[in-house]
Amino acid sequence: MFFWLRELAGWGLLAGSLVVLRIALGMAMNTRDPRIVEAAVVVVAALGLLRAGTLLIRISTAARLSRSETDPEKRN
């Protein structure tokens, strides 16, 4: 069951990183007051979220695969 919780958390972090990247893009592309430095900091935070999300997805996938290799009833 923890596989699915990890995977859902990973996908949630990926979606969150896309939202944060959209916020950073809005900050940088503002025509009246472009905030480039602040947008760069937000992009670094979004990349951290992206990395954490992909790590959780990779861990849950590897755990599911290793568990299916050890459980004889899970084999097809």
C-alpha positions in Angstrom: 0.0 0.0 0.0 2.9 2.4 0.7 3.9 2.0 -3.0 0.8 3.8 -4.1 1.1 6.5 -1.4 4.7 7.2 -2.5 3.7 7.3 -6.1 0.8 9.6 -5.4 3.0 11.9 -3.4 5.5 11.9 -6.2 2.9 12.9 -8.8 1.6 15.5 -6.4 5.1 17.0 -6.1 5.5 17.0 -9.9 2.3 18.8 -10.3 3.3 21.2 -7.6 6.6 21.9 -9.3 4.8 22.7 -12.5 2.6 25.2 -10.7 5.6 26.8 -9.0 7.3 27.0 -12.4 4.3 28.8 -13.8 4.4 31.3 -11.0 8.1 31.9 -11.7 7.4 32.4 -15.4 4.7 34.9 -14.5 7.1 36.8 -12.3 9.8 36.9 -15.0 7.5 37.8 -17.9 5.7 40.7 -16.1 6.0 43.7 -18.4 5.6 46.4 -15.8 7.9 45.0 -13.1 9.9 42.0 -14.1 11.4 40.3 -11.1 14.2 38.1 -12.6 16.2 37.4 -9.4 13.1 36.4 -7.4 12.0 34.2 -10.3 15.3 32.5 -10.4 15.0 31.6 -6.7 11.5 30.2 -7.3 12.8 28.2 -10.3 15.4 26.6 -8.0 12.7 25.7 -5.5 10.6 24.2 -8.3 13.5 22.1 -9.5 13.9 20.8 -6.0 10.2 19.8 -6.0 10.7 18.2 -9.4 13.7 16.2 -8.3 11.9 15.0 -5.1 8.8 14.0 -7.1 10.8 11.9 -9.6 12.7 10.3 -6.8 9.5 9.2 -5.1 8.1 7.8 -8.3 11.3 5.9 -9.1 11.4 4.5 -5.5 7.8 3.3 -5.6 8.3 1.8 -9.1 11.4 -0.1 -8.0 9.7 -1.3 -4.8 6.7 -2.6 -6.8 9.0 -4.4 -9.3 11.1 -6.0 -6.6 8.0 -7.1 -4.7 6.4 -8.6 -7.8 9.7 -10.6 -8.4 9.6 -12.1 -4.9 5.9 -12.8 -4.6 5.0 -15.9 -6.7 1.3 -15.2 -6.7 1.9 -11.7 -8.3 3.7 -13.2 -11.4 1.7 -13.5 -14.6 
